[in-house]
Structures are given as C-alpha cells and as structure tokens.
Amino acid sequence: MVPFSEYTETIGARIHGKRAESGMSLRTFGNLVGIHYNQLLLIERGKTNPSLRTLYKIAEGFDVDLSELLR
C-alpha cells in the first residue's frame, strides 16, 4: 500500500505545476481561490492534508475538474 504522505506530495506537486504553468504567484492564486498563500504553500509541499472542499476550490481556480488533481 502507498503511504499517505506520497499522495499528499503527489497532489501538491501537481498543484504547484499547474500554478507555475499559469504564471501566478502563491499570493495571487490564493486570492483568486480564497485560500491563504501560506496554506497553499503547505499543500504544494505535501505538508498538510487539504479538505475536499479546499481541493475543489483549487481545481475551480485552474478551471479543471477535481479529478484532474486527484488522478
């Protein structure tokens, strides 16, 4: 079985990659989706377990389906 930390790191890396592609800073993207940039930083580093609602907000900010972040 895959350790849980591997899931949070993979999702965080995916979010970081999408944000980097968009050219937005943590602060700018955080303001867009209503999540503090420090929280986004922890998510991108895989250091926290974001709620499904938080992941949904992030997916909305990228205009993608939530499943794209979770695959």
C-alpha positions as a printed Julia matrix, in Angstrom:
71×3 Matrix{Float64}:
   0.0    0.0     0.0
   1.22   3.51   -0.84
   1.98   5.72    2.2
  -0.47   8.59    2.68
   2.36  11.14    2.52
   3.05  10.07   -1.05
  -0.5   11.05   -2.02
  -0.25  14.5    -0.42
   3.14  15.08   -2.06
   1.88  14.0    -5.48
  -1.22  16.18   -5.3
   0.87  19.08   -4.01
   3.35  18.73   -6.86
   0.5   18.62   -9.38
  -0.98  21.82   -7.91
   2.41  23.52   -7.89
   2.99  22.58  -11.52
  -0.37  23.92  -12.63
   0.16  27.16  -10.71
   3.64  27.57  -12.19
   2.23  26.98  -15.7
  -0.33  29.71  -15.08
   2.41  32.15  -14.03
   0.61  33.08  -10.81
   2.32  33.64   -7.5
   1.12  31.86   -4.37
  -0.41  35.11   -3.13
  -2.2   35.84   -6.42
  -3.6   32.34   -6.76
  -4.57  32.26   -3.09
  -6.53  35.48   -3.5
  -8.23  34.07   -6.59
  -9.44  30.91   -4.85
  -9.9   32.27   -1.31
  -7.12  30.28    0.37
  -4.29  31.91    2.32
  -0.99  31.66    0.46
   0.71  30.01    3.46
  -1.86  27.23    3.33
  -1.27  26.83   -0.41
   2.46  26.58    0.22
   1.91  23.75    2.72
  -0.39  21.97    0.27
   2.1   22.29   -2.59
   4.87  20.89   -0.39
   2.7   17.96    0.69
   2.92  19.01    4.34
  -0.81  19.18    5.03
  -3.95  17.24    4.28
  -6.3   19.63    2.43
 -10.02  19.08    2.67
 -12.0   18.03   -0.35
 -13.6   21.5    -0.35
 -10.16  23.13   -0.48
  -9.08  20.89   -3.36
 -12.33  21.75   -5.13
 -11.61  25.49   -4.79
  -8.12  24.95   -6.19
  -9.48  22.94   -9.14
 -12.01  25.71   -9.82
  -9.17  28.24   -9.84
  -7.46  26.23  -12.56
 -10.77  25.68  -14.36
 -10.29  21.91  -14.29
 -12.28  19.04  -12.86
 -11.3   17.95   -9.37
 -10.46  14.5   -10.71
  -7.54  16.03  -12.63
  -5.85  16.92   -9.34
  -6.6   13.53   -7.79
  -5.65  11.15  -10.57
